[in-house]
Amino acid sequence: MKQKIIVGAVIVGVAALLATGALNWQGIWPRVRHLFYRGRGAVSQMTQLDVKALNNPHLAQQCRANLRMLENAKRKVAQEKGMTVGRLTEKDLLPELPGRRWPRCPAGGEYILGDIGTMPKCTIGSAGTVRTEDDHIIINY
């Protein structure tokens, strides 16, 4: 929501600058075009998830195990630091993770750590199906 407000404010600001003549459209057009195509490429890369991997219960189970491992590390580091609120970073958790490496979702999602007291999340989430065994979510742990 916050990002949408910021993007909207930027668009309104640029429109106002163009309308008043303070900004030259021909001067910024090449940069706008570059950013558009760069963003389009990033979106197409993000949407290239394998549908079969999303609906694979075995991969989802591995993902949930990774999420539990992240939650355990998060709880341990928060307890050691005496924190009950706030946010930890990947750097804070690496010493508590096996091999000091950040886990990867086997289906291609990315992990979002979140605040202390909230469960870590996978960007795949519920995989858009009715079945819960292919979900990349931990609810009660």
BAGUVEX-485640 format. One record per residue (C-alpha): residue in one letter; x, y, z; residue number from 1. Coordinates in nm, 4 decimals. Example, Ala and Ser with C-alpha at 12.3 -4.5 7.8 and 13.67 -1.06 7.14 Angstrom:
2
<atom r="a" x="1.2300" y="-0.4500" z="0.7800" k="1"/>
<atom r="s" x="1.3670" y="-0.1060" z="0.7140" k="2"/>
END
This chain:
141
<atom r="m" x="0.0000" y="0.0000" z="0.0000" k="1"/>
<atom r="k" x="0.2793" y="0.2394" z="0.0947" k="2"/>
<atom r="q" x="0.4587" y="0.1670" z="-0.2339" k="3"/>
<atom r="k" x="0.1421" y="0.2405" z="-0.4317" k="4"/>
<atom r="i" x="0.1081" y="0.5785" z="-0.2606" k="5"/>
<atom r="i" x="0.4706" y="0.6641" z="-0.3339" k="6"/>
<atom r="v" x="0.4407" y="0.5582" z="-0.6990" k="7"/>
<atom r="g" x="0.1204" y="0.7602" z="-0.7336" k="8"/>
<atom r="a" x="0.2858" y="1.0679" z="-0.5820" k="9"/>
<atom r="v" x="0.5822" y="1.0360" z="-0.8179" k="10"/>
<atom r="i" x="0.3506" y="1.0065" z="-1.1192" k="11"/>
<atom r="v" x="0.1518" y="1.3122" z="-1.0124" k="12"/>
<atom r="g" x="0.4730" y="1.5053" z="-0.9520" k="13"/>
<atom r="v" x="0.6177" y="1.4180" z="-1.2922" k="14"/>
<atom r="a" x="0.2860" y="1.5023" z="-1.4620" k="15"/>
<atom r="a" x="0.2855" y="1.8415" z="-1.2904" k="16"/>
<atom r="l" x="0.6450" y="1.9105" z="-1.3972" k="17"/>
<atom r="l" x="0.5622" y="1.8145" z="-1.7564" k="18"/>
<atom r="a" x="0.2470" y="2.0290" z="-1.7562" k="19"/>
<atom r="t" x="0.4313" y="2.3381" z="-1.6309" k="20"/>
<atom r="g" x="0.7146" y="2.2913" z="-1.8776" k="21"/>
<atom r="a" x="0.9723" y="2.2480" z="-1.6044" k="22"/>
<atom r="l" x="1.0554" y="1.9063" z="-1.7459" k="23"/>
<atom r="n" x="1.1394" y="1.8400" z="-2.1085" k="24"/>
<atom r="w" x="0.9661" y="1.5222" z="-2.2310" k="25"/>
<atom r="q" x="1.2105" y="1.4662" z="-2.5167" k="26"/>
<atom r="g" x="1.4989" y="1.4786" z="-2.2709" k="27"/>
<atom r="i" x="1.3611" y="1.2148" z="-2.0348" k="28"/>
<atom r="w" x="1.1906" y="0.9846" z="-2.2869" k="29"/>
<atom r="p" x="1.4983" y="0.7609" z="-2.3501" k="30"/>
<atom r="r" x="1.5406" y="0.7057" z="-1.9742" k="31"/>
<atom r="v" x="1.1689" y="0.6310" z="-1.9259" k="32"/>
<atom r="r" x="1.1788" y="0.3804" z="-2.2117" k="33"/>
<atom r="h" x="1.4890" y="0.2136" z="-2.0645" k="34"/>
<atom r="l" x="1.3250" y="0.1801" z="-1.7206" k="35"/>
<atom r="f" x="1.0054" y="0.0444" z="-1.8761" k="36"/>
<atom r="y" x="1.1818" y="-0.2346" z="-2.0650" k="37"/>
<atom r="r" x="1.4061" y="-0.3133" z="-1.7685" k="38"/>
<atom r="g" x="1.0992" y="-0.3455" z="-1.5418" k="39"/>
<atom r="r" x="0.9176" y="-0.5574" z="-1.7984" k="40"/>
<atom r="g" x="1.2126" y="-0.7964" z="-1.8110" k="41"/>
<atom r="a" x="1.2202" y="-0.8231" z="-1.4306" k="42"/>
<atom r="v" x="0.8471" y="-0.9006" z="-1.4176" k="43"/>
<atom r="s" x="0.8784" y="-1.1701" z="-1.6837" k="44"/>
<atom r="q" x="1.1640" y="-1.3327" z="-1.4887" k="45"/>
<atom r="m" x="0.9590" y="-1.3316" z="-1.1674" k="46"/>
<atom r="t" x="0.6616" y="-1.4970" z="-1.3352" k="47"/>
<atom r="q" x="0.8612" y="-1.7869" z="-1.4776" k="48"/>
<atom r="l" x="0.7860" y="-2.0214" z="-1.1885" k="49"/>
<atom r="d" x="0.7346" y="-2.3855" z="-1.2755" k="50"/>
<atom r="v" x="0.3667" y="-2.4733" z="-1.2185" k="51"/>
<atom r="k" x="0.4516" y="-2.8409" z="-1.1601" k="52"/>
<atom r="a" x="0.6962" y="-2.7363" z="-0.8872" k="53"/>
<atom r="l" x="0.4275" y="-2.5200" z="-0.7252" k="54"/>
<atom r="n" x="0.1880" y="-2.8128" z="-0.6946" k="55"/>
<atom r="n" x="0.4487" y="-3.0618" z="-0.5709" k="56"/>
<atom r="p" x="0.3751" y="-3.1610" z="-0.2074" k="57"/>
<atom r="h" x="0.7318" y="-3.2898" z="-0.1563" k="58"/>
<atom r="l" x="0.8835" y="-2.9519" z="-0.2491" k="59"/>
<atom r="a" x="0.6267" y="-2.7752" z="-0.0326" k="60"/>
<atom r="q" x="0.7230" y="-2.9977" z="0.2604" k="61"/>
<atom r="q" x="1.0898" y="-2.9062" z="0.2128" k="62"/>
<atom r="c" x="0.9937" y="-2.5390" z="0.1951" k="63"/>
<atom r="r" x="0.7956" y="-2.5632" z="0.5201" k="64"/>
<atom r="a" x="1.0966" y="-2.7315" z="0.6860" k="65"/>
<atom r="n" x="1.3105" y="-2.4368" z="0.5728" k="66"/>
<atom r="l" x="1.0535" y="-2.1932" z="0.7120" k="67"/>
<atom r="r" x="1.0569" y="-2.3751" z="1.0469" k="68"/>
<atom r="m" x="1.4376" y="-2.3649" z="1.0477" k="69"/>
<atom r="l" x="1.4265" y="-1.9884" z="0.9849" k="70"/>
<atom r="e" x="1.1708" y="-1.9426" z="1.2619" k="71"/>
<atom r="n" x="1.3857" y="-2.1409" z="1.5077" k="72"/>
<atom r="a" x="1.6918" y="-1.9335" z="1.4204" k="73"/>
<atom r="k" x="1.4872" y="-1.6156" z="1.4519" k="74"/>
<atom r="r" x="1.3607" y="-1.7127" z="1.7980" k="75"/>
<atom r="k" x="1.7096" y="-1.8102" z="1.9171" k="76"/>
<atom r="v" x="1.8760" y="-1.4889" z="1.7977" k="77"/>
<atom r="a" x="1.5941" y="-1.2742" z="1.9356" k="78"/>
<atom r="q" x="1.6247" y="-1.4469" z="2.2730" k="79"/>
<atom r="e" x="2.0039" y="-1.4057" z="2.2760" k="80"/>
<atom r="k" x="1.9710" y="-1.0358" z="2.1934" k="81"/>
<atom r="g" x="1.6840" y="-0.9896" z="2.4383" k="82"/>
<atom r="m" x="1.4526" y="-0.8623" z="2.1647" k="83"/>
<atom r="t" x="1.0753" y="-0.9017" z="2.1787" k="84"/>
<atom r="v" x="0.9931" y="-0.6614" z="1.8953" k="85"/>
<atom r="g" x="1.1787" y="-0.5430" z="1.5897" k="86"/>
<atom r="r" x="1.3309" y="-0.7016" z="1.2867" k="87"/>
<atom r="l" x="1.6280" y="-0.9295" z="1.2367" k="88"/>
<atom r="t" x="1.8295" y="-0.9467" z="0.9175" k="89"/>
<atom r="e" x="1.9663" y="-1.2389" z="0.7194" k="90"/>
<atom r="k" x="2.3099" y="-1.1466" z="0.8529" k="91"/>
<atom r="d" x="2.1828" y="-1.1876" z="1.2111" k="92"/>
<atom r="l" x="2.0519" y="-1.5382" z="1.1405" k="93"/>
<atom r="l" x="2.3343" y="-1.6839" z="0.9289" k="94"/>
<atom r="p" x="2.5394" y="-1.8080" z="1.2289" k="95"/>
<atom r="e" x="2.2383" y="-2.0141" z="1.3421" k="96"/>
<atom r="l" x="2.1685" y="-2.1729" z="1.0024" k="97"/>
<atom r="p" x="2.3285" y="-2.4984" z="0.8818" k="98"/>
<atom r="g" x="2.6430" y="-2.4207" z="0.6870" k="99"/>
<atom r="r" x="2.5864" y="-2.0504" z="0.7567" k="100"/>
<atom r="r" x="2.3875" y="-2.0388" z="0.4320" k="101"/>
<atom r="w" x="2.0491" y="-1.8858" z="0.3626" k="102"/>
<atom r="p" x="1.8027" y="-2.1596" z="0.2580" k="103"/>
<atom r="r" x="1.6322" y="-2.1549" z="-0.0796" k="104"/>
<atom r="c" x="1.2798" y="-2.2624" z="-0.1567" k="105"/>
<atom r="p" x="1.3066" y="-2.5752" z="-0.3756" k="106"/>
<atom r="a" x="1.0136" y="-2.4558" z="-0.5883" k="107"/>
<atom r="g" x="1.1721" y="-2.1178" z="-0.6666" k="108"/>
<atom r="g" x="1.0076" y="-1.8931" z="-0.4068" k="109"/>
<atom r="e" x="1.1932" y="-1.6511" z="-0.1839" k="110"/>
<atom r="y" x="1.1771" y="-1.6262" z="0.1927" k="111"/>
<atom r="i" x="1.0581" y="-1.3146" z="0.3744" k="112"/>
<atom r="l" x="1.1788" y="-1.3055" z="0.7324" k="113"/>
<atom r="g" x="0.9336" y="-1.0531" z="0.8790" k="114"/>
<atom r="d" x="0.9299" y="-0.9034" z="1.2272" k="115"/>
<atom r="i" x="0.9987" y="-1.0866" z="1.5513" k="116"/>
<atom r="g" x="0.6803" y="-1.2651" z="1.6545" k="117"/>
<atom r="t" x="0.5612" y="-1.3227" z="1.2971" k="118"/>
<atom r="m" x="0.6263" y="-1.6363" z="1.0976" k="119"/>
<atom r="p" x="0.8652" y="-1.6210" z="0.8019" k="120"/>
<atom r="k" x="0.6909" y="-1.6530" z="0.4663" k="121"/>
<atom r="c" x="0.7607" y="-1.7945" z="0.1235" k="122"/>
<atom r="t" x="0.6564" y="-1.5831" z="-0.1746" k="123"/>
<atom r="i" x="0.4726" y="-1.8846" z="-0.3201" k="124"/>
<atom r="g" x="0.2320" y="-1.8979" z="-0.0252" k="125"/>
<atom r="s" x="-0.0710" y="-2.1184" z="-0.0760" k="126"/>
<atom r="a" x="0.0179" y="-2.2043" z="-0.4394" k="127"/>
<atom r="g" x="-0.3393" y="-2.1172" z="-0.5375" k="128"/>
<atom r="t" x="-0.4837" y="-2.4630" z="-0.4784" k="129"/>
<atom r="v" x="-0.7436" y="-2.6031" z="-0.2399" k="130"/>
<atom r="r" x="-0.5086" y="-2.8701" z="-0.1048" k="131"/>
<atom r="t" x="-0.2997" y="-2.7683" z="0.1954" k="132"/>
<atom r="e" x="-0.0209" y="-3.0221" z="0.1450" k="133"/>
<atom r="d" x="0.1250" y="-2.8162" z="-0.1418" k="134"/>
<atom r="d" x="0.1211" y="-2.4887" z="0.0539" k="135"/>
<atom r="h" x="0.4446" y="-2.3079" z="0.1298" k="136"/>
<atom r="i" x="0.3117" y="-2.1713" z="0.4608" k="137"/>
<atom r="i" x="0.3603" y="-2.2467" z="0.8284" k="138"/>
<atom r="i" x="0.0712" y="-2.1301" z="1.0406" k="139"/>
<atom r="n" x="0.1076" y="-2.2735" z="1.3900" k="140"/>
<atom r="y" x="0.4529" y="-2.3653" z="1.5006" k="141"/>
END
